[in-house]
Amino acid sequence: MNISHASLAEWGLSHLKLRQAMIILDVGCGGGANINHFAQIATGGRVFGIDYSPISVKVSKEVNKKWIEEGIVEIRESSVSNLPFEDNTFDIVSGFEAYYFWPDLINDLKEIYRVLKINGELLLINEGYKCENKEIRKVVENWAKLGNFKLHSPKEYREFLTEAGFFEIDIYEQKEKGWITVIALKQKI
Ligand SMILES: C[S@@+](CC[C@H](N)C(=O)[O-])C[C@H]1O[C@@H](n2cnc3c(N)ncnc32)[C@H](O)[C@@H]1O
């Protein structure tokens, strides 16, 4: 997972300004590679990861051992539906290849909204969506069928994020590869 998703993550993250003092949560952290990337930048902040799979939590902890020992990273076993954090905690909540598996999309997004700070941003980076390229779309629709998950078009992303309460939804498409990055704001003051 860590290696195969690296170029997707790099492209997606190029749309976001990361700062040293940020408090970040990676939801569905898998093998922990993105936590590791965040920790190298947010050295004056904290980086948290959650995943409902004990194996992912174990691997993420191994990959981020150094950062955990330095007190920058913390990884917990948890579902996206019930995040073990106070309201208004994070500057960024990310989900890399993750939202497809969330059991109750709108309520799970509302749970993320709850833990974001007022000016906090949700970042979704995905390898598959309802893209215009017919060949790529056929391949990803096949994955979605096999994995029993739903794909969305950019318009549908806007709709479900708006329904969950988000503002200023920016969508970036890598049309040659069929990748999508979505950045949405909790609330602007
Ligand atoms: C396709 S993997 C992506 C992992 C990682 N973000 C990456 O890009 O390499 C999806 C991850 O989401 C986790 N996951 C699925 N459903 C979840 C849920 N309801 N709550 C928390 N994590 C979940 C899985 O255990 C898995 O580690």
The ligand as a Gaussian input file, in Angstrom:
#p B3LYP/6-31G(d) Opt

LIG

0 1
 C       -7.109000       1.334000       0.735000
 S       -6.518000       1.477000       2.361000
 C       -5.635000       3.024000       2.271000
 C       -4.572000       3.117000       3.300000
 C       -3.714000       4.381000       3.274000
 N       -4.509000       5.569000       3.531000
 C       -2.954000       4.531000       1.979000
 O       -3.259000       5.440000       1.181000
 O       -2.030000       3.730000       1.740000
 C       -7.962000       1.910000       3.329000
 C       -7.696000       1.892000       4.822000
 O       -8.879000       2.337000       5.488000
 C       -9.087000       1.545000       6.638000
 N      -10.524000       1.608000       6.961000
 C      -11.556000       1.089000       6.243000
 N      -12.727000       1.355000       6.834000
 C      -12.450000       2.086000       7.937000
 C      -13.249000       2.660000       8.957000
 N      -14.592000       2.550000       8.950000
 N      -12.641000       3.362000       9.947000
 C      -11.288000       3.487000       9.966000
 N      -10.471000       2.941000       9.024000
 C      -11.042000       2.252000       8.031000
 C       -8.587000       0.160000       6.246000
 O       -8.277000      -0.647000       7.365000
 C       -7.360000       0.512000       5.387000
 O       -6.183000       0.589000       6.159000

